[in-house]
Amino acid sequence: MPLTLPYIIVFILAYLIGAVPSSVWIGKWFYHKDVRNVGSGNAGATNTFRVLGARAGIIVLAMDVLKGVSAVMLAYYPVGINLHSDNFIYYKLALGITAALGHIFPVYLKFKGGKGVATFLGVGLSVFWMAALLCIVSFLLIFLTTRYVSLGSLLSSALFPIVVIFVDHYHQLPVILFAVAIPCIIFYTHRKNIVRLLNRTENKLSFKRNI
């Protein structure tokens, strides 16, 4: 895949889409709150649920998932890749991870964004729908049992490469690297949550609006 101007443009677009700070914009425009100044201070869907309520949280969650989907759909921009080749899958994954990194390090927020879970979910639903759905089920079971969003996110992300490799039977090295990269990135962005979970000081999520 040669690095030509059309590819560069598409990857820049994927990053800018992923970097859209939906939680901050929704909070400021409709609730006159900056989610970075309340709750956990994280610019993501979970903190939006926590401080702005379920309706705002659902909207932000949907927008963040859509960012991952939209980035993958950019792969259909005509740049000369065979749509039925492995390279096309790798191209979609590269765009997806670019969007997720945009969400985590958004240029609009001085590179301090969310944790990437919802955007990666959008990528997964677009490329590995079975693995993504199993991860959603896993997350819901863990969350409904414990009320820890972080624990659900961590364990369901760890499940993702297992499903991709052993259930979906993808054995191409780029796909395996992508699948393994997701939990690695998720664990990195949740490193403070992991410490709090180990110390039993992690906050459980309530849908009570707290503003």
Secondary structure, 3 states (H helix, E strand, C coil): CCCCHHHHHHHHHHHHHHCCCHHHHHHHHHHCCCHHHCCCCCCCHHHHHHHHCHHHHHHHHHHHHHHHHHHHHHHHCCCCCCCCCHHHHHHHHHHHHHHHHHHHCCHHHCCCCCCCHHHHHHHHHHHCHHHHHHHHHHHHHHHHHHCCHHHHHHHHHHHHHHHHHHCCCCCCHHHHHHHHHHHHHHHHHCHHHHHHHHHCCCCCCCCCCCC
